Amino acid sequence: MAKNAPSPPSRDRLNPVVFHGSVAGIVTFLVLTLLFTEQAGTFFDAGLAWPG
């Protein structure tokens, strides 16, 4: 009986558009949060207190 050799893994598993877009969004969020810490703190506190 002949054994089927496993196919090599795909090298194109990373979608560059999605990856770089996500990195850009995360970096933008971090920079804005670091620049506007007071406003970010107020925003996050309001979000934590929202349902109650």
mmCIF entry with sequence, helices, sheets and N, C-alpha, C, O atoms, coordinates in Angstrom:
data_MODEL
# 
_entry.id   MODEL 
# 
_entity.id                         1 
_entity.type                       polymer 
_entity.pdbx_number_of_molecules   1 
# 
_entity_poly.entity_id                      1 
_entity_poly.type                           'polypeptide(L)' 
_entity_poly.nstd_linkage                   no 
_entity_poly.nstd_monomer                   no 
_entity_poly.pdbx_seq_one_letter_code       MAKNAPSPPSRDRLNPVVFHGSVAGIVTFLVLTLLFTEQAGTFFDAGLAWPG 
_entity_poly.pdbx_seq_one_letter_code_can   MAKNAPSPPSRDRLNPVVFHGSVAGIVTFLVLTLLFTEQAGTFFDAGLAWPG 
_entity_poly.pdbx_strand_id                 A 
# 
loop_
_entity_poly_seq.entity_id 
_entity_poly_seq.num 
_entity_poly_seq.mon_id 
_entity_poly_seq.hetero 
1 1  MET n 
1 2  ALA n 
1 3  LYS n 
1 4  ASN n 
1 5  ALA n 
1 6  PRO n 
1 7  SER n 
1 8  PRO n 
1 9  PRO n 
1 10 SER n 
1 11 ARG n 
1 12 ASP n 
1 13 ARG n 
1 14 LEU n 
1 15 ASN n 
1 16 PRO n 
1 17 VAL n 
1 18 VAL n 
1 19 PHE n 
1 20 HIS n 
1 21 GLY n 
1 22 SER n 
1 23 VAL n 
1 24 ALA n 
1 25 GLY n 
1 26 ILE n 
1 27 VAL n 
1 28 THR n 
1 29 PHE n 
1 30 LEU n 
1 31 VAL n 
1 32 LEU n 
1 33 THR n 
1 34 LEU n 
1 35 LEU n 
1 36 PHE n 
1 37 THR n 
1 38 GLU n 
1 39 GLN n 
1 40 ALA n 
1 41 GLY n 
1 42 THR n 
1 43 PHE n 
1 44 PHE n 
1 45 ASP n 
1 46 ALA n 
1 47 GLY n 
1 48 LEU n 
1 49 ALA n 
1 50 TRP n 
1 51 PRO n 
1 52 GLY n 
# 
_struct_asym.id          A 
_struct_asym.entity_id   1 
# 
loop_
_struct_conf.conf_type_id 
_struct_conf.id 
_struct_conf.pdbx_PDB_helix_id 
_struct_conf.beg_label_comp_id 
_struct_conf.beg_label_asym_id 
_struct_conf.beg_label_seq_id 
_struct_conf.pdbx_beg_PDB_ins_code 
_struct_conf.end_label_comp_id 
_struct_conf.end_label_asym_id 
_struct_conf.end_label_seq_id 
_struct_conf.pdbx_end_PDB_ins_code 
_struct_conf.beg_auth_comp_id 
_struct_conf.beg_auth_asym_id 
_struct_conf.beg_auth_seq_id 
_struct_conf.end_auth_comp_id 
_struct_conf.end_auth_asym_id 
_struct_conf.end_auth_seq_id 
_struct_conf.pdbx_PDB_helix_class 
_struct_conf.details 
_struct_conf.pdbx_PDB_helix_length 
HELX_P HELX_P1 AA1 PRO A 16 ? LEU A 35 ? PRO A 16 LEU A 35 1 ? 20 
HELX_P HELX_P2 AA2 THR A 37 ? ALA A 49 ? THR A 37 ALA A 49 1 ? 13 
# 
_struct_conf_type.id          HELX_P 
_struct_conf_type.criteria    ? 
_struct_conf_type.reference   ? 
# 
loop_
_atom_site.group_PDB 
_atom_site.id 
_atom_site.type_symbol 
_atom_site.label_atom_id 
_atom_site.label_alt_id 
_atom_site.label_comp_id 
_atom_site.label_asym_id 
_atom_site.label_entity_id 
_atom_site.label_seq_id 
_atom_site.pdbx_PDB_ins_code 
_atom_site.Cartn_x 
_atom_site.Cartn_y 
_atom_site.Cartn_z 
_atom_site.occupancy 
_atom_site.B_iso_or_equiv 
_atom_site.pdbx_formal_charge 
_atom_site.auth_seq_id 
_atom_site.auth_comp_id 
_atom_site.auth_asym_id 
_atom_site.auth_atom_id 
_atom_site.pdbx_PDB_model_num 
ATOM 1   N N  . MET A 1 1  ? 0.836   -1.184 0.000  1.00 0.00 ? 1  MET A N  1 
ATOM 2   C CA . MET A 1 1  ? 0.000   0.000  0.000  1.00 0.00 ? 1  MET A CA 1 
ATOM 3   C C  . MET A 1 1  ? 0.876   1.241  0.000  1.00 0.00 ? 1  MET A C  1 
ATOM 4   O O  . MET A 1 1  ? 1.872   1.326  0.719  1.00 0.00 ? 1  MET A O  1 
ATOM 5   N N  . ALA A 1 2  ? 0.489   2.177  -0.803 1.00 0.00 ? 2  ALA A N  1 
ATOM 6   C CA . ALA A 1 2  ? 1.254   3.429  -0.892 1.00 0.00 ? 2  ALA A CA 1 
ATOM 7   C C  . ALA A 1 2  ? 0.733   4.405  0.156  1.00 0.00 ? 2  ALA A C  1 
ATOM 8   O O  . ALA A 1 2  ? -0.472  4.599  0.318  1.00 0.00 ? 2  ALA A O  1 
ATOM 9   N N  . LYS A 1 3  ? 1.672   5.004  0.852  1.00 0.00 ? 3  LYS A N  1 
ATOM 10  C CA . LYS A 1 3  ? 1.296   6.008  1.848  1.00 0.00 ? 3  LYS A CA 1 
ATOM 11  C C  . LYS A 1 3  ? 1.280   7.372  1.186  1.00 0.00 ? 3  LYS A C  1 
ATOM 12  O O  . LYS A 1 3  ? 2.165   7.713  0.401  1.00 0.00 ? 3  LYS A O  1 
ATOM 13  N N  . ASN A 1 4  ? 0.281   8.126  1.510  1.00 0.00 ? 4  ASN A N  1 
ATOM 14  C CA . ASN A 1 4  ? 0.205   9.499  0.999  1.00 0.00 ? 4  ASN A CA 1 
ATOM 15  C C  . ASN A 1 4  ? 1.093   10.379 1.865  1.00 0.00 ? 4  ASN A C  1 
ATOM 16  O O  . ASN A 1 4  ? 0.928   10.444 3.083  1.00 0.00 ? 4  ASN A O  1 
ATOM 17  N N  . ALA A 1 5  ? 2.021   11.043 1.229  1.00 0.00 ? 5  ALA A N  1 
ATOM 18  C CA . ALA A 1 5  ? 2.904   11.947 1.957  1.00 0.00 ? 5  ALA A CA 1 
ATOM 19  C C  . ALA A 1 5  ? 2.125   13.187 2.363  1.00 0.00 ? 5  ALA A C  1 
ATOM 20  O O  . ALA A 1 5  ? 1.354   13.718 1.564  1.00 0.00 ? 5  ALA A O  1 
ATOM 21  N N  . PRO A 1 6  ? 2.312   13.656 3.586  1.00 0.00 ? 6  PRO A N  1 
ATOM 22  C CA . PRO A 1 6  ? 1.594   14.887 3.985  1.00 0.00 ? 6  PRO A CA 1 
ATOM 23  C C  . PRO A 1 6  ? 2.066   16.059 3.152  1.00 0.00 ? 6  PRO A C  1 
ATOM 24  O O  . PRO A 1 6  ? 3.245   16.186 2.822  1.00 0.00 ? 6  PRO A O  1 
ATOM 25  N N  . SER A 1 7  ? 1.119   16.903 2.824  1.00 0.00 ? 7  SER A N  1 
ATOM 26  C CA . SER A 1 7  ? 1.462   18.071 2.024  1.00 0.00 ? 7  SER A CA 1 
ATOM 27  C C  . SER A 1 7  ? 2.220   19.070 2.899  1.00 0.00 ? 7  SER A C  1 
ATOM 28  O O  . SER A 1 7  ? 1.948   19.176 4.095  1.00 0.00 ? 7  SER A O  1 
ATOM 29  N N  . PRO A 1 8  ? 3.160   19.794 2.317  1.00 0.00 ? 8  PRO A N  1 
ATOM 30  C CA . PRO A 1 8  ? 3.901   20.787 3.113  1.00 0.00 ? 8  PRO A CA 1 
ATOM 31  C C  . PRO A 1 8  ? 2.965   21.907 3.556  1.00 0.00 ? 8  PRO A C  1 
ATOM 32  O O  . PRO A 1 8  ? 2.023   22.248 2.840  1.00 0.00 ? 8  PRO A O  1 
ATOM 33  N N  . PRO A 1 9  ? 3.219   22.478 4.727  1.00 0.00 ? 9  PRO A N  1 
ATOM 34  C CA . PRO A 1 9  ? 2.341   23.562 5.205  1.00 0.00 ? 9  PRO A CA 1 
ATOM 35  C C  . PRO A 1 9  ? 2.394   24.766 4.267  1.00 0.00 ? 9  PRO A C  1 
ATOM 36  O O  . PRO A 1 9  ? 3.418   25.065 3.652  1.00 0.00 ? 9  PRO A O  1 
ATOM 37  N N  . SER A 1 10 ? 1.267   25.431 4.185  1.00 0.00 ? 10 SER A N  1 
ATOM 38  C CA . SER A 1 10 ? 1.178   26.622 3.339  1.00 0.00 ? 10 SER A CA 1 
ATOM 39  C C  . SER A 1 10 ? 2.018   27.744 3.929  1.00 0.00 ? 10 SER A C  1 
ATOM 40  O O  . SER A 1 10 ? 1.955   27.997 5.132  1.00 0.00 ? 10 SER A O  1 
ATOM 41  N N  . ARG A 1 11 ? 2.790   28.409 3.112  1.00 0.00 ? 11 ARG A N  1 
ATOM 42  C CA . ARG A 1 11 ? 3.642   29.496 3.588  1.00 0.00 ? 11 ARG A CA 1 
ATOM 43  C C  . ARG A 1 11 ? 2.911   30.830 3.579  1.00 0.00 ? 11 ARG A C  1 
ATOM 44  O O  . ARG A 1 11 ? 3.402   31.805 4.146  1.00 0.00 ? 11 ARG A O  1 
ATOM 45  N N  . ASP A 1 12 ? 1.754   30.887 2.951  1.00 0.00 ? 12 ASP A N  1 
ATOM 46  C CA . ASP A 1 12 ? 1.007   32.142 2.826  1.00 0.00 ? 12 ASP A CA 1 
ATOM 47  C C  . ASP A 1 12 ? -0.154  32.179 3.815  1.00 0.00 ? 12 ASP A C  1 
ATOM 48  O O  . ASP A 1 12 ? -1.278  32.508 3.436  1.00 0.00 ? 12 ASP A O  1 
ATOM 49  N N  . ARG A 1 13 ? 0.101   31.850 5.058  1.00 0.00 ? 13 ARG A N  1 
ATOM 50  C CA . ARG A 1 13 ? -0.974  31.840 6.037  1.00 0.00 ? 13 ARG A CA 1 
ATOM 51  C C  . ARG A 1 13 ? -1.228  33.226 6.605  1.00 0.00 ? 13 ARG A C  1 
ATOM 52  O O  . ARG A 1 13 ? -2.271  33.454 7.219  1.00 0.00 ? 13 ARG A O  1 
ATOM 53  N N  . LEU A 1 14 ? -0.313  34.145 6.418  1.00 0.00 ? 14 LEU A N  1 
ATOM 54  C CA . LEU A 1 14 ? -0.435  35.490 6.967  1.00 0.00 ? 14 LEU A CA 1 
ATOM 55  C C  . LEU A 1 14 ? -0.935  36.434 5.881  1.00 0.00 ? 14 LEU A C  1 
ATOM 56  O O  . LEU A 1 14 ? -0.304  36.589 4.835  1.00 0.00 ? 14 LEU A O  1 
ATOM 57  N N  . ASN A 1 15 ? -2.066  37.054 6.143  1.00 0.00 ? 15 ASN A N  1 
ATOM 58  C CA . ASN A 1 15 ? -2.601  38.031 5.206  1.00 0.00 ? 15 ASN A CA 1 
ATOM 59  C C  . ASN A 1 15 ? -1.991  39.383 5.557  1.00 0.00 ? 15 ASN A C  1 
ATOM 60  O O  . ASN A 1 15 ? -2.315  39.947 6.602  1.00 0.00 ? 15 ASN A O  1 
ATOM 61  N N  . PRO A 1 16 ? -1.112  39.915 4.706  1.00 0.00 ? 16 PRO A N  1 
ATOM 62  C CA . PRO A 1 16 ? -0.406  41.146 5.064  1.00 0.00 ? 16 PRO A CA 1 
ATOM 63  C C  . PRO A 1 16 ? -1.329  42.342 5.271  1.00 0.00 ? 16 PRO A C  1 
ATOM 64  O O  . PRO A 1 16 ? -1.037  43.197 6.108  1.00 0.00 ? 16 PRO A O  1 
ATOM 65  N N  . VAL A 1 17 ? -2.414  42.425 4.546  1.00 0.00 ? 17 VAL A N  1 
ATOM 66  C CA . VAL A 1 17 ? -3.328  43.567 4.694  1.00 0.00 ? 17 VAL A CA 1 
ATOM 67  C C  . VAL A 1 17 ? -3.973  43.539 6.079  1.00 0.00 ? 17 VAL A C  1 
ATOM 68  O O  . VAL A 1 17 ? -4.030  44.563 6.760  1.00 0.00 ? 17 VAL A O  1 
ATOM 69  N N  . VAL A 1 18 ? -4.450  42.388 6.486  1.00 0.00 ? 18 VAL A N  1 
ATOM 70  C CA . VAL A 1 18 ? -5.087  42.260 7.801  1.00 0.00 ? 18 VAL A CA 1 
ATOM 71  C C  . VAL A 1 18 ? -4.064  42.463 8.913  1.00 0.00 ? 18 VAL A C  1 
ATOM 72  O O  . VAL A 1 18 ? -4.338  43.151 9.896  1.00 0.00 ? 18 VAL A O  1 
ATOM 73  N N  . PHE A 1 19 ? -2.884  41.863 8.757  1.00 0.00 ? 19 PHE A N  1 
ATOM 74  C CA . PHE A 1 19 ? -1.848  41.969 9.787  1.00 0.00 ? 19 PHE A CA 1 
ATOM 75  C C  . PHE A 1 19 ? -1.410  43.411 9.984  1.00 0.00 ? 19 PHE A C  1 
ATOM 76  O O  . PHE A 1 19 ? -1.395  43.908 11.111 1.00 0.00 ? 19 PHE A O  1 
ATOM 77  N N  . HIS A 1 20 ? -1.054  44.085 8.904  1.00 0.00 ? 20 HIS A N  1 
ATOM 78  C CA . HIS A 1 20 ? -0.561  45.461 9.033  1.00 0.00 ? 20 HIS A CA 1 
ATOM 79  C C  . HIS A 1 20 ? -1.669  46.420 9.457  1.00 0.00 ? 20 HIS A C  1 
ATOM 80  O O  . HIS A 1 20 ? -1.409  47.375 10.189 1.00 0.00 ? 20 HIS A O  1 
ATOM 81  N N  . GLY A 1 21 ? -2.875  46.184 9.018  1.00 0.00 ? 21 GLY A N  1 
ATOM 82  C CA . GLY A 1 21 ? -3.999  47.002 9.472  1.00 0.00 ? 21 GLY A CA 1 
ATOM 83  C C  . GLY A 1 21 ? -4.236  46.862 10.965 1.00 0.00 ? 21 GLY A C  1 
ATOM 84  O O  . GLY A 1 21 ? -4.500  47.849 11.652 1.00 0.00 ? 21 GLY A O  1 
ATOM 85  N N  . SER A 1 22 ? -4.141  45.637 11.468 1.00 0.00 ? 22 SER A N  1 
ATOM 86  C CA . SER A 1 22 ? -4.311  45.398 12.900 1.00 0.00 ? 22 SER A CA 1 
ATOM 87  C C  . SER A 1 22 ? -3.189  46.045 13.701 1.00 0.00 ? 22 SER A C  1 
ATOM 88  O O  . SER A 1 22 ? -3.437  46.658 14.740 1.00 0.00 ? 22 SER A O  1 
ATOM 89  N N  . VAL A 1 23 ? -1.965  45.910 13.225 1.00 0.00 ? 23 VAL A N  1 
ATOM 90  C CA . VAL A 1 23 ? -0.834  46.520 13.913 1.00 0.00 ? 23 VAL A CA 1 
ATOM 91  C C  . VAL A 1 23 ? -0.990  48.038 13.941 1.00 0.00 ? 23 VAL A C  1 
ATOM 92  O O  . VAL A 1 23 ? -0.735  48.668 14.968 1.00 0.00 ? 23 VAL A O  1 
ATOM 93  N N  . ALA A 1 24 ? -1.401  48.621 12.834 1.00 0.00 ? 24 ALA A N  1 
ATOM 94  C CA . ALA A 1 24 ? -1.589  50.073 12.782 1.00 0.00 ? 24 ALA A CA 1 
ATOM 95  C C  . ALA A 1 24 ? -2.675  50.518 13.758 1.00 0.00 ? 24 ALA A C  1 
ATOM 96  O O  . ALA A 1 24 ? -2.522  51.540 14.428 1.00 0.00 ? 24 ALA A O  1 
ATOM 97  N N  . GLY A 1 25 ? -3.768  49.765 13.845 1.00 0.00 ? 25 GLY A N  1 
ATOM 98  C CA . GLY A 1 25 ? -4.839  50.106 14.779 1.00 0.00 ? 25 GLY A CA 1 
ATOM 99  C C  . GLY A 1 25 ? -4.403  50.007 16.225 1.00 0.00 ? 25 GLY A C  1 
ATOM 100 O O  . GLY A 1 25 ? -4.740  50.867 17.039 1.00 0.00 ? 25 GLY A O  1 
ATOM 101 N N  . ILE A 1 26 ? -3.656  48.964 16.550 1.00 0.00 ? 26 ILE A N  1 
ATOM 102 C CA . ILE A 1 26 ? -3.181  48.784 17.925 1.00 0.00 ? 26 ILE A CA 1 
ATOM 103 C C  . ILE A 1 26 ? -2.184  49.869 18.304 1.00 0.00 ? 26 ILE A C  1 
ATOM 104 O O  . ILE A 1 26 ? -2.259  50.426 19.399 1.00 0.00 ? 26 ILE A O  1 
ATOM 105 N N  . VAL A 1 27 ? -1.255  50.173 17.411 1.00 0.00 ? 27 VAL A N  1 
ATOM 106 C CA . VAL A 1 27 ? -0.256  51.210 17.698 1.00 0.00 ? 27 VAL A CA 1 
ATOM 107 C C  . VAL A 1 27 ? -0.937  52.567 17.846 1.00 0.00 ? 27 VAL A C  1 
ATOM 108 O O  . VAL A 1 27 ? -0.584  53.336 18.740 1.00 0.00 ? 27 VAL A O  1 
ATOM 109 N N  . THR A 1 28 ? -1.894  52.867 16.997 1.00 0.00 ? 28 THR A N  1 
ATOM 110 C CA . THR A 1 28 ? -2.634  54.133 17.097 1.00 0.00 ? 28 THR A CA 1 
ATOM 111 C C  . THR A 1 28 ? -3.359  54.227 18.436 1.00 0.00 ? 28 THR A C  1 
ATOM 112 O O  . THR A 1 28 ? -3.321  55.262 19.100 1.00 0.00 ? 28 THR A O  1 
ATOM 113 N N  . PHE A 1 29 ? -4.019  53.140 18.825 1.00 0.00 ? 29 PHE A N  1 
ATOM 114 C CA . PHE A 1 29 ? -4.713  53.112 20.109 1.00 0.00 ? 29 PHE A CA 1 
ATOM 115 C C  . PHE A 1 29 ? -3.747  53.340 21.265 1.00 0.00 ? 29 PHE A C  1 
ATOM 116 O O  . PHE A 1 29 ? -4.038  54.121 22.172 1.00 0.00 ? 29 PHE A O  1 
ATOM 117 N N  . LEU A 1 30 ? -2.602  52.667 21.241 1.00 0.00 ? 30 LEU A N  1 
ATOM 118 C CA . LEU A 1 30 ? -1.623  52.823 22.315 1.00 0.00 ? 30 LEU A CA 1 
ATOM 119 C C  . LEU A 1 30 ? -1.061  54.235 22.383 1.00 0.00 ? 30 LEU A C  1 
ATOM 120 O O  . LEU A 1 30 ? -0.929  54.802 23.468 1.00 0.00 ? 30 LEU A O  1 
ATOM 121 N N  . VAL A 1 31 ? -0.729  54.806 21.228 1.00 0.00 ? 31 VAL A N  1 
ATOM 122 C CA . VAL A 1 31 ? -0.156  56.156 21.212 1.00 0.00 ? 31 VAL A CA 1 
ATOM 123 C C  . VAL A 1 31 ? -1.168  57.171 21.727 1.00 0.00 ? 31 VAL A C  1 
ATOM 124 O O  . VAL A 1 31 ? -0.827  58.034 22.537 1.00 0.00 ? 31 VAL A O  1 
ATOM 125 N N  . LEU A 1 32 ? -2.406  57.072 21.264 1.00 0.00 ? 32 LEU A N  1 
ATOM 126 C CA . LEU A 1 32 ? -3.425  58.019 21.725 1.00 0.00 ? 32 LEU A CA 1 
ATOM 127 C C  . LEU A 1 32 ? -3.722  57.851 23.208 1.00 0.00 ? 32 LEU A C  1 
ATOM 128 O O  . LEU A 1 32 ? -3.954  58.836 23.909 1.00 0.00 ? 32 LEU A O  1 
ATOM 129 N N  . THR A 1 33 ? -3.716  56.612 23.690 1.00 0.00 ? 33 THR A N  1 
ATOM 130 C CA . THR A 1 33 ? -3.945  56.375 25.113 1.00 0.00 ? 33 THR A CA 1 
ATOM 131 C C  . THR A 1 33 ? -2.806  56.948 25.953 1.00 0.00 ? 33 THR A C  1 
ATOM 132 O O  . THR A 1 33 ? -3.039  57.502 27.028 1.00 0.00 ? 33 THR A O  1 
ATOM 133 N N  . LEU A 1 34 ? -1.571  56.813 25.458 1.00 0.00 ? 34 LEU A N  1 
ATOM 134 C CA . LEU A 1 34 ? -0.428  57.357 26.199 1.00 0.00 ? 34 LEU A CA 1 
ATOM 135 C C  . LEU A 1 34 ? -0.387  58.881 26.151 1.00 0.00 ? 34 LEU A C  1 
ATOM 136 O O  . LEU A 1 34 ? 0.045   59.518 27.111 1.00 0.00 ? 34 LEU A O  1 
ATOM 137 N N  . LEU A 1 35 ? -0.830  59.467 25.049 1.00 0.00 ? 35 LEU A N  1 
ATOM 138 C CA . LEU A 1 35 ? -0.820  60.919 24.928 1.00 0.00 ? 35 LEU A CA 1 
ATOM 139 C C  . LEU A 1 35 ? -1.940  61.577 25.736 1.00 0.00 ? 35 LEU A C  1 
ATOM 140 O O  . LEU A 1 35 ? -1.763  62.665 26.284 1.00 0.00 ? 35 LEU A O  1 
ATOM 141 N N  . PHE A 1 36 ? -3.078  60.915 25.802 1.00 0.00 ? 36 PHE A N  1 
ATOM 142 C CA . PHE A 1 36 ? -4.246  61.477 26.478 1.00 0.00 ? 36 PHE A CA 1 
ATOM 143 C C  . PHE A 1 36 ? -4.664  60.569 27.631 1.00 0.00 ? 36 PHE A C  1 
ATOM 144 O O  . PHE A 1 36 ? -5.768  60.026 27.631 1.00 0.00 ? 36 PHE A O  1 
ATOM 145 N N  . THR A 1 37 ? -3.781  60.408 28.610 1.00 0.00 ? 37 THR A N  1 
ATOM 146 C CA . THR A 1 37 ? -4.037  59.467 29.700 1.00 0.00 ? 37 THR A CA 1 
ATOM 147 C C  . THR A 1 37 ? -5.236  59.872 30.554 1.00 0.00 ? 37 THR A C  1 
ATOM 148 O O  . THR A 1 37 ? -6.010  59.017 30.985 1.00 0.00 ? 37 THR A O  1 
ATOM 149 N N  . GLU A 1 38 ? -5.388  61.146 30.793 1.00 0.00 ? 38 GLU A N  1 
ATOM 150 C CA . GLU A 1 38 ? -6.510  61.611 31.625 1.00 0.00 ? 38 GLU A CA 1 
ATOM 151 C C  . GLU A 1 38 ? -7.850  61.281 30.958 1.00 0.00 ? 38 GLU A C  1 
ATOM 152 O O  . GLU A 1 38 ? -8.741  60.717 31.592 1.00 0.00 ? 38 GLU A O  1 
ATOM 153 N N  . GLN A 1 39 ? -7.982  61.630 29.693 1.00 0.00 ? 39 GLN A N  1 
ATOM 154 C CA . GLN A 1 39 ? -9.216  61.356 28.963 1.00 0.00 ? 39 GLN A CA 1 
ATOM 155 C C  . GLN A 1 39 ? -9.446  59.855 28.792 1.00 0.00 ? 39 GLN A C  1 
ATOM 156 O O  . GLN A 1 39 ? -10.578 59.378 28.865 1.00 0.00 ? 39 GLN A O  1 
ATOM 157 N N  . ALA A 1 40 ? -8.360  59.121 28.563 1.00 0.00 ? 40 ALA A N  1 
ATOM 158 C CA . ALA A 1 40 ? -8.488  57.666 28.406 1.00 0.00 ? 40 ALA A CA 1 
ATOM 159 C C  . ALA A 1 40 ? -8.953  57.035 29.714 1.00 0.00 ? 40 ALA A C  1 
ATOM 160 O O  . ALA A 1 40 ? -9.795  56.137 29.709 1.00 0.00 ? 40 ALA A O  1 
ATOM 161 N N  . GLY A 1 41 ? -8.404  57.506 30.839 1.00 0.00 ? 41 GLY A N  1 
ATOM 162 C CA . GLY A 1 41 ? -8.832  56.984 32.134 1.00 0.00 ? 41 GLY A CA 1 
ATOM 163 C C  . GLY A 1 41 ? -10.301 57.245 32.390 1.00 0.00 ? 41 GLY A C  1 
ATOM 164 O O  . GLY A 1 41 ? -11.019 56.369 32.870 1.00 0.00 ? 41 GLY A O  1 
ATOM 165 N N  . THR A 1 42 ? -10.749 58.452 32.071 1.00 0.00 ? 42 THR A N  1 
ATOM 166 C CA . THR A 1 42 ? -12.161 58.794 32.233 1.00 0.00 ? 42 THR A CA 1 
ATOM 167 C C  . THR A 1 42 ? -13.036 57.911 31.350 1.00 0.00 ? 42 THR A C  1 
ATOM 168 O O  . THR A 1 42 ? -14.081 57.427 31.785 1.00 0.00 ? 42 THR A O  1 
ATOM 169 N N  . PHE A 1 43 ? -12.606 57.705 30.112 1.00 0.00 ? 43 PHE A N  1 
ATOM 170 C CA . PHE A 1 43 ? -13.344 56.874 29.162 1.00 0.00 ? 43 PHE A CA 1 
ATOM 171 C C  . PHE A 1 43 ? -13.438 55.434 29.645 1.00 0.00 ? 43 PHE A C  1 
ATOM 172 O O  . PHE A 1 43 ? -14.518 54.845 29.601 1.00 0.00 ? 43 PHE A O  1 
ATOM 173 N N  . PHE A 1 44 ? -12.337 54.854 30.103 1.00 0.00 ? 44 PHE A N  1 
ATOM 174 C CA . PHE A 1 44 ? -12.338 53.467 30.550 1.00 0.00 ? 44 PHE A CA 1 
ATOM 175 C C  . PHE A 1 44 ? -13.125 53.309 31.849 1.00 0.00 ? 44 PHE A C  1 
ATOM 176 O O  . PHE A 1 44 ? -13.809 52.303 32.035 1.00 0.00 ? 44 PHE A O  1 
ATOM 177 N N  . ASP A 1 45 ? -13.038 54.285 32.745 1.00 0.00 ? 45 ASP A N  1 
ATOM 178 C CA . ASP A 1 45 ? -13.835 54.226 33.975 1.00 0.00 ? 45 ASP A CA 1 
ATOM 179 C C  . ASP A 1 45 ? -15.321 54.256 33.660 1.00 0.00 ? 45 ASP A C  1 
ATOM 180 O O  . ASP A 1 45 ? -16.107 53.535 34.274 1.00 0.00 ? 45 ASP A O  1 
ATOM 181 N N  . ALA A 1 46 ? -15.706 55.093 32.700 1.00 0.00 ? 46 ALA A N  1 
ATOM 182 C CA . ALA A 1 46 ? -17.126 55.156 32.300 1.00 0.00 ? 46 ALA A CA 1 
ATOM 183 C C  . ALA A 1 46 ? -17.553 53.820 31.683 1.00 0.00 ? 46 ALA A C  1 
ATOM 184 O O  . ALA A 1 46 ? -18.672 53.357 31.906 1.00 0.00 ? 46 ALA A O  1 
ATOM 185 N N  . GLY A 1 47 ? -16.669 53.216 30.921 1.00 0.00 ? 47 GLY A N  1 
ATOM 186 C CA . GLY A 1 47 ? -16.997 51.917 30.328 1.00 0.00 ? 47 GLY A CA 1 
ATOM 187 C C  . GLY A 1 47 ? -17.146 50.822 31.360 1.00 0.00 ? 47 GLY A C  1 
ATOM 188 O O  . GLY A 1 47 ? -17.997 49.944 31.216 1.00 0.00 ? 47 GLY A O  1 
ATOM 189 N N  . LEU A 1 48 ? -16.326 50.862 32.404 1.00 0.00 ? 48 LEU A N  1 
ATOM 190 C CA . LEU A 1 48 ? -16.439 49.855 33.467 1.00 0.00 ? 48 LEU A CA 1 
ATOM 191 C C  . LEU A 1 48 ? -17.693 50.043 34.308 1.00 0.00 ? 48 LEU A C  1 
ATOM 192 O O  . LEU A 1 48 ? -18.246 49.068 34.816 1.00 0.00 ? 48 LEU A O  1 
ATOM 193 N N  . ALA A 1 49 ? -18.150 51.280 34.463 1.00 0.00 ? 49 ALA A N  1 
ATOM 194 C CA . ALA A 1 49 ? -19.326 51.557 35.280 1.00 0.00 ? 49 ALA A CA 1 
ATOM 195 C C  . ALA A 1 49 ? -20.626 51.526 34.458 1.00 0.00 ? 49 ALA A C  1 
ATOM 196 O O  . ALA A 1 49 ? -21.706 51.712 35.020 1.00 0.00 ? 49 ALA A O  1 
ATOM 197 N N  . TRP A 1 50 ? -20.543 51.301 33.176 1.00 0.00 ? 50 TRP A N  1 
ATOM 198 C CA . TRP A 1 50 ? -21.697 51.437 32.288 1.00 0.00 ? 50 TRP A CA 1 
ATOM 199 C C  . TRP A 1 50 ? -22.886 50.545 32.625 1.00 0.00 ? 50 TRP A C  1 
ATOM 200 O O  . TRP A 1 50 ? -23.993 51.069 32.750 1.00 0.00 ? 50 TRP A O  1 
ATOM 201 N N  . PRO A 1 51 ? -22.731 49.236 32.781 1.00 0.00 ? 51 PRO A N  1 
ATOM 202 C CA . PRO A 1 51 ? -23.941 48.422 32.982 1.00 0.00 ? 51 PRO A CA 1 
ATOM 203 C C  . PRO A 1 51 ? -24.601 48.630 34.339 1.00 0.00 ? 51 PRO A C  1 
ATOM 204 O O  . PRO A 1 51 ? -25.767 48.272 34.506 1.00 0.00 ? 51 PRO A O  1 
ATOM 205 N N  . GLY A 1 52 ? -23.905 49.188 35.297 1.00 0.00 ? 52 GLY A N  1 
ATOM 206 C CA . GLY A 1 52 ? -24.510 49.281 36.622 1.00 0.00 ? 52 GLY A CA 1 
ATOM 207 C C  . GLY A 1 52 ? -24.641 50.649 37.044 1.00 0.00 ? 52 GLY A C  1 
ATOM 208 O O  . GLY A 1 52 ? -25.133 50.911 38.141 1.00 0.00 ? 52 GLY A O  1 
# 
